[in-house]
């Protein structure tokens, strides 16, 4: 189990022919959040705030999305990426935690709290 970009990098660059990727037909859409943390950046001054905000804005630009796909990250906006780079990303139905589990709070309670689904699967019987 790995992030898609790490698996693709391992198979295509680091260990050619040593690993296979098993792609499920369905997966959870994982979108790690990105933000400017004002409390941290403001301590470094106005230039740091400006740089952090510019970087955040850049992440979703056509240039950055093209670069992301080149380096094995599935771009949010695929139409900006090279077609050859997009070919490495298999078609996978991606669902959200909200759609399938009713949101993070419900998923946490049902699956990961003490006595939840994870405990039923993982703990010795």
NORBELTA-V872563 format. One record per pair of residues at least 6 apart in sequence whose C-alpha atoms are under 7 Angstrom apart, sorted by the first residue. I is the first residue (numbers start at 1). J is the second residue. D is the distance in whole Angstrom. If there is no record, write none. Layout:
# NORBELTA-V872563
((I J D) (I J D))
This chain:
# NORBELTA-V872563
((5 72 5) (5 73 5) (7 21 7) (8 72 6) (9 72 6) (11 17 7) (11 19 6) (11 20 7) (25 92 5) (25 93 6) (26 92 6) (26 93 5) (26 94 6) (27 92 7) (27 93 6) (27 94 5) (27 95 6) (28 94 5) (28 95 5) (28 96 6) (28 97 7) (29 94 5) (29 95 6) (29 96 5) (35 56 7) (36 52 6) (36 53 6) (41 48 6) (41 49 6) (42 49 6) (58 64 6) (62 80 5) (65 75 5) (65 77 7) (65 80 6) (65 81 6) (66 80 6) (66 81 4) (66 82 6) (68 74 7) (68 75 6) (69 75 6) (69 81 6) (69 85 6) (69 86 7) (70 85 6) (74 89 7) (97 103 5) (97 104 6) (98 104 7) (101 107 5) (110 116 5) (110 117 6) (111 117 4) (111 118 5) (112 118 6))
